[in-house]
Amino acid sequence: MTATTDGSTGALPPRAPSASDATAEKTTAPARRTATAVAEDTAEAARRATARATDYLLSVQDPAGWWKGDLETNVTMDAEDLLLRQFLGISDPRTTEAAARHIRGKQRTDGTWATFHGGPGELSTTIEAYVALRLAGDATDAPHMAAASAWIREQGGVAASRVFTRIWLALFGWWKWEDLPQLPPELIFFPKWFPLNIYDFGCWARQTIVPLTIVSAKRPVRPAPFALDELHTDPCRPDPPRPLAPAISWDGVFQRLDKALRVYHKVALRKLRRTAMRSAARWIIERQENDGCWGGIQPPAVYSIIALHLLGYDLDHPVLREGLASLDRFAVRREDGSRMIEACQSPVWDTCLATIALADAGLPADHPQLVKAADWMLAEQIDRPGDWSVKRPQLPPGGWGFEFHNDNYPDIDDTAEVVLALRRVKHPDPQRVAAAVDRAVRWNFGMQSRDGGWGAFDVDNTSPFPNRLPFCDFGEVIDPPSADVTAHVVEMLAEVGRTHDPRTRRGIAWLLAEQEPSGAWFGRWGTNYVYGTGSVLPALAAAGIPASHPAVRRAVGWLERVQNDDGGWGEDQRSYAEPEAWAGRGASTASQTAWALMALLAAGERDSEAVRRGVRYLAATQREDGSWDEPYFTGTGFPWDFSINYHLYRQVFPLTALGRYVNGGPAGAPVGA
């Protein structure tokens, strides 16, 4: 089943026509129209669509030079914002009602909430949304609330929800702290070579886990404004303990470790625990960004504020005052009075992708708006060490973050794409650009993992242990190399003339080894195999891998097989959980169609029928103002667990693909840059 535009489910989109169908169509084509006429019409439609899309994208640039689309996730962001305000005693009716209006608007007809458009109901998300609406005053017997609570009970109730949901409930006495997995603050003392030290976790998990060790140790309970008995399968009886895995298994080992930590919590030396919590607090405060946030993402900021407040920091303390102010900047207010919380903001990522799209669409390299974008990106380059330097202490900085403020956690993916963007702009100070590019290339080279690939934020962040912790039952908590990030780095290195560097060759070899049997590549940060393949083929082409290479031909064959009847491509988020059923399958979207086209164009397929059909799909679905609509989620925070709808993806990637179709390929570095 796949999602329809109204959030229901329907039949899977049909496969692309078979080769025999295509042959029959070609045979009868002369009776209708010549192939040349079809090609000319397609090219003309692409030119018109490119011009409209260029005008639209230029019109939405900020005067400061950056672009940023909304970053839409799911209603847990909104629910947890309300729970935080309730916990701190700073709730206000206007904010609560605006958030509740957004949450109500995302409820499905069966009473549940999903984590992506058209997806199935998800238990923890539904529980958090339900509790948030109760905070807003919605009655338990209201039809939408009764439907939600009934579904929650059918799925096992609160006891079946993830750990993070039960932590939020424990803050108000709706769940018992002693029934949660343990995470002691003494973790902060583990040296970096010791298993389960904080640097074994991906940076997003690290920033969340450190404050949560304080919360876990303090076990606060604030008075609950109401009971939640209706969310338990049997509120009169305790939930039965979950059975232990065999002791000889890793899961069994970590379950027994958790039991040992429960005992340790009762006997922990008070002085040692206080010292650990002070060290954790110092770690948190040192990583607060200039805008008051932590890591430029909402969840670590929320938990850091709670942890520091529990340690005695009042709400007027500069650290908490600025932290709370930063959270308000994650709010997107709609015309209908609703309020959506972004989990993160993506101006650097959006700006470099928009610059690439406009340059590849044929905008002059010295266009004032491209120069302004380049100036803004140059000013965002990070010139001080962050957490990445724990494993690379001698490596000079030179990366870019994802957000407005995130100097502690520049990422490899953004850095590669910013370099590709800067190389497309003819800047009046080419030496400044060259120096920035050199620093970025050196930093990206230094962040290569031992196996030849690149992760998003860290080097060799591949420990198998963090994922085994009972506490870590949601999302990815490590940051191993991925095909999409590695591809972007390889493409960037080829662009700057480092194709034959041994480190680049290792990256290429890693990519070739990671190809799936189907011919696709897995997409870690975009959905999914279409994104991975759309990233890798342009990189291989830039690095000189010929279109005749077997890996390229297998990828082309896969893309042709999964093309939809309407000419587009789509892939549902369920391909992460059920790849055999969903890989490359889903309703067509503008962004995923663009990724497939970028891959096929890089593979030399410009004159293929698959490309022409894809181009015609983009041209036909473009709106009058030059934009595209896309309710589906095609981005990924954690595969399957946390999905993202980047609202600018539907603009930048179609323009990139159309521009490359019209102009013959990526723009490359302009003369004199």
C-alpha positions in Angstrom: 0.0 0.0 0.0 1.1 3.6 -0.5 0.0 6.9 0.7 -2.5 9.2 -1.2 -2.5 12.9 -1.0 -5.3 13.0 1.6 -3.3 10.8 4.1 -5.1 7.6 3.4 -3.6 4.5 1.8 -4.2 3.1 -1.6 -2.8 0.7 -4.1 0.9 0.7 -4.9 1.8 2.9 -7.8 2.2 0.7 -10.9 5.6 -0.2 -12.2 7.1 1.5 -15.2 6.1 0.1 -18.6 8.0 -2.9 -19.7 10.6 -2.9 -22.5 8.1 -4.5 -24.8 5.6 -1.7 -24.1 8.3 0.9 -24.9 9.1 -0.9 -28.2 5.5 -1.0 -29.2 5.1 2.7 -28.5 8.2 3.5 -30.6 6.9 1.4 -33.4 3.6 3.3 -33.6 5.1 6.7 -32.9 5.6 7.8 -36.5 1.9 7.5 -37.1 1.3 10.0 -34.3 4.3 12.2 -34.0 8.0 11.9 -34.9 10.5 11.2 -32.1 12.2 14.5 -33.0 9.0 16.5 -32.5 8.5 14.8 -29.1 12.1 15.6 -28.1 11.8 19.2 -29.2 8.5 19.6 -27.3 10.1 18.1 -24.2 13.1 20.5 -24.5 10.9 23.5 -24.9 8.8 22.5 -21.9 12.0 22.1 -19.9 13.2 25.5 -20.9 9.9 27.2 -19.9 9.8 25.3 -16.6 13.4 26.2 -15.9 12.8 29.9 -16.5 9.8 30.0 -14.2 11.5 28.0 -11.5 14.5 30.3 -11.7 12.3 33.4 -11.2 10.5 31.8 -8.3 13.7 30.7 -6.5 15.2 34.2 -6.9 12.1 35.7 -5.5 12.3 33.8 -2.2 15.9 34.6 -1.3 16.3 36.5 1.9 17.8 40.0 1.5 20.9 38.8 3.5 21.6 36.3 0.8 20.4 33.0 2.2 17.5 30.7 1.5 15.5 28.6 4.0 12.5 26.5 3.5 10.4 25.2 6.4 11.6 22.0 7.9 8.5 19.9 8.7 8.7 16.8 10.9 5.9 15.5 13.1 3.8 16.8 16.0 6.1 15.4 18.7 8.1 18.6 18.3 5.0 20.6 19.1 3.8 18.3 21.9 7.2 18.3 23.6 7.3 22.1 23.4 4.1 22.3 25.3 5.2 19.7 27.8 8.4 21.7 28.4 6.4 24.9 29.0 4.2 23.0 31.4 7.2 21.5 33.3 8.8 24.9 33.6 5.6 26.7 34.5 5.7 29.1 31.6 2.7 28.0 29.6 0.5 30.6 28.1 -2.9 30.2 26.5 -2.1 31.8 23.1 0.9 29.5 22.5 -0.9 26.4 23.7 -3.9 27.0 21.4 -1.7 27.8 18.4 0.2 24.5 18.9 -3.0 22.6 19.6 -4.5 23.9 16.3 -1.5 22.5 14.4 -1.6 19.2 16.2 -5.4 18.7 15.6 -4.8 19.5 11.9 -2.4 16.6 11.6 -4.6 14.0 13.1 -5.6 11.1 10.8 -9.2 10.0 10.3 -8.6 6.9 12.5 -7.6 9.1 15.5 -3.9 8.6 15.2 -0.9 10.7 14.2 1.8 9.6 11.8 5.4 10.6 11.5 5.1 11.4 7.8 2.5 12.4 5.3 0.3 9.4 4.4 2.1 7.2 6.8 0.6 4.8 9.3 -0.4 5.8 12.8 2.6 5.7 15.2 2.1 4.9 18.9 4.5 7.3 20.7 3.6 10.2 18.4 -0.1 9.6 19.0 0.5 9.5 22.8 2.4 12.7 22.9 -0.1 14.5 20.6 -2.9 13.3 22.8 -1.3 14.5 26.0 -0.6 17.9 24.4 -4.2 18.3 23.4 -5.3 17.4 26.9 -3.0 20.2 28.1 -4.8 22.5 25.7 -8.1 21.5 27.3 -9.5 19.0 24.8 -12.0 16.7 26.6 -11.3 12.9 26.8 -14.7 12.1 25.5 -14.4 14.4 22.4 -14.7 12.2 19.4 -11.1 12.9 18.2 -9.7 12.2 21.6 -11.7 9.1 22.3 -10.6 7.6 19.0 -6.9 8.4 19.8 -7.0 6.9 23.3 -8.8 3.7 22.1 -6.2 3.2 19.4 -3.4 3.7 21.9 -4.8 1.0 24.2 -5.2 -1.3 21.3 -1.5 -0.9 20.5 -0.4 -1.7 24.1 -0.8 1.6 25.8 1.9 3.8 27.3 4.0 0.7 28.3 4.6 -0.1 24.6 5.8 3.4 23.7 9.4 4.4 23.2 11.7 5.5 26.1 11.7 9.2 25.2 7.9 9.3 25.4 7.9 7.6 28.8 10.6 10.1 30.0 8.2 12.9 29.2 5.4 11.2 31.0 7.7 10.5 34.0 8.3 14.2 34.4 4.7 14.5 35.5 4.3 11.2 37.4 2.4 9.5 34.5 5.2 6.9 34.4 7.6 5.6 37.1 11.2 6.6 36.8 12.3 3.2 38.2 10.7 1.5 35.2 12.9 3.4 32.7 16.3 2.3 31.4 19.2 3.8 33.3 21.7 6.3 32.0 24.1 7.5 34.7 25.8 10.9 34.6 29.1 9.2 35.4 29.1 8.4 31.7 30.8 11.8 31.3 33.9 10.4 32.9 34.5 7.6 30.4 37.7 8.2 28.4 37.3 8.4 24.6 38.9 4.9 24.2 36.4 3.3 26.6 33.3 1.6 25.2 30.1 3.7 25.5 32.0 7.0 26.1 29.9 10.0 24.9 31.9 10.3 21.7 30.8 6.8 20.7 27.4 8.4 20.0 26.5 10.4 17.0 26.6 14.2 17.7 22.8 14.5 17.8 22.5 11.6 20.3 25.5 12.9 22.3 23.9 16.3 22.8 20.7 14.7 23.9 22.1 11.9 26.1 24.4 14.1 28.2 21.6 16.3 29.6 19.3 13.3 29.9 21.9 11.6 32.3 21.2 14.5 34.7 17.4 14.2 34.3 17.7 10.4 34.8 19.7 10.9 38.0 17.4 13.7 39.4 14.1 11.9 38.5 12.0 15.0 38.9 8.2 14.8 39.1 6.1 17.9 38.7 2.4 17.9 39.7 0.3 16.4 36.8 -2.6 18.6 35.8 -4.7 15.5 35.1 -4.5 11.7 35.2 -3.8 9.5 32.1 -5.4 6.3 33.1 -7.2 6.1 29.8 -3.9 5.5 28.0 -3.0 2.3 30.0 -4.3 -1.1 28.9 -5.2 -1.8 32.6 -4.4 1.1 34.9 -5.3 -1.0 38.0 -2.4 -3.4 37.4 1.3 -2.8 36.9 2.6 -3.6 33.5 4.4 -6.9 33.4 8.2 -6.9 33.1 9.6 -7.5 29.7 11.4 -10.8 29.3 15.2 -10.7 29.1 17.1 -11.8 26.0 19.5 -14.7 26.4 22.6 -13.8 28.5 24.9 -14.8 25.6 23.4 -12.3 23.3 24.4 -8.6 23.1 20.8 -7.6 23.9 20.9 -9.8 26.9 24.2 -8.4 28.0 22.9 -4.8 27.8 19.6 -5.6 29.5 21.6 -7.1 32.4 23.9 -4.1 32.4 20.7 -1.9 32.7 19.7 -4.0 35.8 23.1 -3.4 37.3 22.8 0.3 36.7 19.4 0.3 38.5 21.2 -1.1 41.6 24.0 1.4 41.2 21.5 4.3 41.2 20.6 3.3 44.7 24.1 3.1 46.0 26.0 5.7 43.9 28.4 7.8 46.0 26.7 11.2 46.4 29.9 13.2 45.9 30.8 11.3 42.8 27.3 11.8 41.4 27.3 15.5 42.1 30.7 15.8 40.5 29.5 13.9 37.4 26.4 16.2 37.1 28.5 19.3 37.4 30.9 18.0 34.7 27.9 17.2 32.5 26.5 20.7 33.1 29.8 22.3 32.2 29.9 20.2 29.0 26.4 21.3 28.1 27.1 25.0 28.7 30.4 24.9 26.8 28.4 23.8 23.8 25.7 26.4 23.8 25.7 28.3 20.6 25.9 32.0 20.2 22.1 32.2 19.5 21.4 30.3 22.8 20.6 27.0 21.2 22.5 23.7 21.3 23.6 22.2 18.0 21.0 24.2 16.1 18.5 21.5 16.8 15.5 21.5 19.0 15.6 18.2 21.1 19.1 18.8 22.7 18.0 22.3 23.5 14.9 21.1 25.3 16.7 18.5 27.4 19.6 20.8 28.2 17.2 23.5 29.5 15.5 20.9 31.7 18.8 19.5 33.0 20.3 22.8 33.9 17.0 24.0 35.5 17.1 20.8 37.7 20.7 21.8 38.8 19.5 25.1 40.1 19.7 27.4 37.1 16.7 29.7 37.3 14.8 30.8 34.2 16.4 34.3 34.3 19.9 32.9 34.2 21.5 34.0 30.9 22.1 30.4 29.8 18.5 29.5 30.2 17.1 32.8 29.2 18.9 32.6 25.8 18.1 28.9 25.5 14.4 29.5 25.8 14.6 32.5 23.5 16.3 30.3 20.9 13.4 27.8 21.0 11.0 30.5 20.0 12.9 30.9 16.8 12.0 27.3 15.8 8.3 28.3 15.7 6.7 28.8 12.3 3.4 30.7 12.6 0.7 30.0 9.9 -1.9 32.3 8.5 -4.6 30.1 10.2 -3.2 30.9 13.6 -1.5 27.6 14.1 2.1 27.2 15.2 4.5 24.5 14.0 7.8 23.8 15.7 10.8 23.0 13.4 13.1 20.3 14.8 16.0 22.2 13.0 16.6 24.9 10.5 18.5 24.4 7.3 19.7 27.8 5.9 23.3 26.7 4.9 22.0 23.5 3.2 19.2 25.3 1.5 21.5 28.1 0.3 24.2 26.0 -1.2 21.6 23.8 -3.0 19.7 26.9 -4.3 23.0 28.3 -5.6 23.9 25.1 -7.4 20.4 24.9 -8.9 20.4 28.5 -10.2 23.9 28.2 -11.6 23.1 24.9 -13.3 19.9 26.5 -14.7 22.0 29.0 -16.5 21.9 32.0 -14.2 25.1 34.0 -14.9 27.9 33.1 -12.5 28.4 36.7 -11.5 24.6 37.4 -11.0 24.3 39.7 -7.9 22.1 37.3 -6.0 24.5 34.4 -6.5 27.4 36.7 -5.3 25.3 37.7 -2.3 24.7 34.0 -1.5 28.4 33.3 -1.8 29.2 36.1 0.6 26.8 34.8 3.1 28.2 31.3 2.9 31.7 32.5 3.1 30.9 34.3 6.4 29.4 31.1 7.8 32.6 29.0 7.5 33.6 27.7 10.9 37.0 28.6 12.0 37.2 26.9 15.5 37.4 23.2 16.6 34.3 21.4 17.7 33.5 17.9 19.0 34.9 16.4 15.8 38.4 17.5 17.0 38.3 14.9 19.8 39.3 12.3 17.2 41.1 14.7 14.9 43.0 17.1 17.3 45.6 18.2 14.7 43.1 18.9 11.9 42.5 22.6 11.2 38.8 23.6 11.0 37.2 24.6 7.8 33.7 23.1 7.6 30.2 24.5 7.5 27.2 23.7 9.7 23.7 23.0 8.6 22.0 25.8 10.6 22.4 29.5 11.3 24.4 28.8 14.4 26.1 25.4 15.0 29.9 26.0 15.3 30.4 22.9 17.4 29.1 20.5 14.8 30.0 21.4 11.2 29.0 18.6 8.9 30.8 16.9 6.0 27.8 16.9 3.7 27.2 20.7 3.9 30.9 21.4 3.5 31.1 19.4 0.3 28.0 21.0 -1.2 29.0 24.5 -0.2 32.3 24.1 -2.0 30.4 22.9 -5.1 28.2 26.0 -4.8 31.1 28.4 -4.3 32.8 27.0 -7.4 29.8 27.9 -9.5 29.9 31.6 -8.5 32.2 34.2 -10.1 33.0 36.1 -7.0 34.7 39.6 -7.1 37.3 38.3 -4.6 38.4 34.9 -6.1 41.3 34.6 -3.7 38.9 34.7 -0.7 36.8 31.9 -2.3 39.9 29.9 -3.1 41.2 30.1 0.5 37.8 29.0 1.9 37.6 26.1 -0.5 41.2 25.0 0.3 40.3 25.0 4.1 37.1 23.0 3.4 38.9 20.4 1.2 41.6 19.9 3.8 38.9 19.4 6.5 36.9 17.0 4.5 39.9 15.0 3.6 40.8 14.8 7.3 37.3 13.6 8.2 37.5 10.5 6.1 36.8 7.3 8.0 39.2 4.3 8.0 37.0 2.3 5.5 37.2 5.1 2.9 33.8 6.5 3.3 32.5 9.7 5.1 29.9 10.0 7.8 28.0 13.2 8.4 29.6 14.7 11.5 32.3 12.4 12.9 35.2 10.1 12.0 34.8 6.4 12.5 31.7 6.8 14.6 30.8 3.1 14.1 30.8 1.5 17.6 28.2 -1.2 17.7 27.5 -0.7 21.4 25.3 2.5 21.7 22.5 0.9 19.6 22.4 -2.0 22.0 21.5 0.2 25.1 17.9 -0.3 26.2 17.7 3.5 26.5 18.4 3.9 22.8 15.2 2.5 21.2 14.5 5.4 18.9 16.5 6.5 15.8 20.1 6.2 14.9 22.6 7.0 17.6 25.8 6.5 15.6 27.1 8.2 12.5 28.8 5.6 10.2 29.8 6.5 6.6 26.9 6.7 4.2 26.7 6.5 0.4 25.0 9.9 0.0 27.5 11.8 2.1 30.5 10.0 0.6 29.1 10.7 -2.9 28.9 14.4 -2.3 32.4 14.5 -1.0 33.7 12.5 -4.0 31.9 14.9 -6.4 33.4 17.9 -4.6 36.9 16.4 -4.7 36.6 15.7 -8.4 35.4 19.3 -8.9 38.5 20.7 -7.3 40.8 18.5 -9.3 41.5 15.8 -6.7 40.1 12.9 -8.5 43.4 10.9 -8.6 44.2 11.6 -4.9 44.5 8.2 -3.2 41.9 9.3 -0.6 39.4 10.1 -3.3 40.0 6.8 -5.0 39.3 5.0 -1.7 36.0 6.9 -1.5 35.1 5.8 -5.0 36.0 2.2 -4.2 33.8 2.4 -1.0 30.9 3.6 -3.1 31.2 0.9 -5.7 31.3 -1.7 -2.9 28.2 -0.3 -1.3 25.9 -0.7 -4.3 22.9 -2.8 -3.5 22.2 -6.0 -5.5 19.3 -4.2 -7.2 21.7 -1.6 -8.6 20.6 1.2 -6.2 22.4 2.8 -3.3 20.9 3.3 0.2 20.0 6.9 1.1 20.8 7.7 4.7 19.8 11.4 4.8 17.2 11.4 2.0 14.4 9.0 1.0 15.9 6.5 0.2 17.3 4.4 -2.7 16.3 7.1 -5.2 18.2 9.7 -3.1 21.2 7.5 -2.7 21.4 6.6 -6.4 20.7 10.2 -7.3 23.7 11.2 -5.2 26.2 8.5 -6.3 25.8 8.5 -10.1 26.7 12.3 -10.5 29.7 11.7 -8.2 30.9 8.7 -10.2 30.5 10.7 -13.4 32.4 13.6 -12.0 35.2 11.3 -10.9 35.5 9.9 -14.4 33.7 6.6 -14.1 32.4 5.9 -17.6 28.7 5.5 -18.3 29.5 2.0 -19.5 30.7 0.9 -16.1 28.7 -2.1 -14.9 27.7 -0.4 -11.6 26.4 2.6 -13.6 24.4 0.4 -16.0 22.9 -1.6 -13.0 21.8 1.7 -11.4 20.3 3.0 -14.7 18.4 -0.2 -15.1 17.0 0.0 -11.5 15.8 3.6 -12.1 14.1 2.7 -15.3 12.3 -0.2 -13.6 10.9 1.9 -10.7 9.7 4.8 -12.8 6.0 5.5 -12.3 3.4 5.5 -15.1 3.1 9.3 -14.8 6.8 9.6 -15.7 7.9 10.6 -12.2 9.7 8.8 -9.4 8.7 8.5 -5.8 9.7 6.4 -2.8 7.7 6.0 0.5 9.4 6.3 3.9 8.4 2.7 4.4 11.3 1.6 2.2 13.5 1.9 5.3 11.5 -0.7 7.2 10.4 -2.9 4.2 12.8 -2.4 1.4 11.7 -5.4 -0.6 8.2 -4.0 -0.9 8.9 -0.3 -1.0 12.4 0.4 -2.5 11.8 2.9 -5.3 8.0 2.7 -4.8 5.7 5.5 -3.9 3.7 8.4 -5.3 5.7 10.6 -7.7 7.2 13.7 -6.1 9.1 16.6 -7.7 12.2 16.2 -5.5 12.6 12.4 -6.1 11.9 12.7 -9.8 14.7 15.3 -9.9 17.1 13.0 -8.1 16.4 10.2 -10.6 16.9 12.6 -13.5 20.1 13.9 -12.1 21.4 10.3 -11.9 20.3 9.4 -15.4 21.7 12.6 -16.9 25.0 11.9 -15.2 24.9 8.4 -16.7 24.6 9.7 -20.2 20.9 9.0 -20.6 19.7 12.5 -21.7 18.0 11.2 -24.8 16.4 8.2 -23.2 12.6 7.9 -23.0 12.9 7.6 -19.2 14.5 11.0 -18.9 12.0 12.7 -21.3 9.1 11.3 -19.4 10.6 12.5 -16.1 11.2 16.0 -17.6 7.6 16.1 -18.9 6.4 15.1 -15.4 8.2 18.0 -13.8 7.0 20.5 -16.5 3.4 19.3 -16.2 3.3 19.4 -12.4 4.9 22.8 -12.0 2.5 25.5 -10.6 1.9 28.8 -12.3 4.3 30.7 -10.0 7.2 28.4 -11.0 7.1 26.3 -7.8 6.1 22.7 -7.1 3.8 21.3 -4.4 5.0 18.3 -2.4 3.2 17.1 0.7 5.3 13.9 0.9 8.3 13.6 3.2 11.5 13.0 1.2 14.1 13.8 3.8 15.3 11.7 6.7 16.6 12.5 10.1 16.6 8.9 11.3 15.7 6.3 8.7 12.1 5.3 9.3 11.9 6.7 12.8 12.2 10.5 12.0 11.2 11.8 8.6 11.5 15.3 7.2 9.7 17.4 4.6 12.2 20.0 3.5 10.0 22.5 1.9 12.7 23.9 -0.4 13.6 20.4 -1.8 10.6 20.7 -4.1 12.1 23.8 -5.7 15.9 23.4 -5.8 16.2 19.8 -7.0 13.7 20.1 -9.9 15.4 23.3 -11.0 18.8 21.5 -10.9 17.6 18.6 -12.9 15.8 20.7 -15.5 18.8 23.0 -15.8 21.1 20.1 -16.4 18.8 18.7 -19.0 18.6 22.0 -20.8 22.2 23.0 -20.5 24.0 19.7 -20.7 25.4 19.2 -17.2 26.6 20.8 -14.0 27.8 24.4 -14.4 31.2 23.7 -12.9 33.7 26.3 -11.8 33.4 29.6 -13.8 36.4 31.1 -15.5 38.3 33.3 -13.2 36.8 31.8 -10.0 
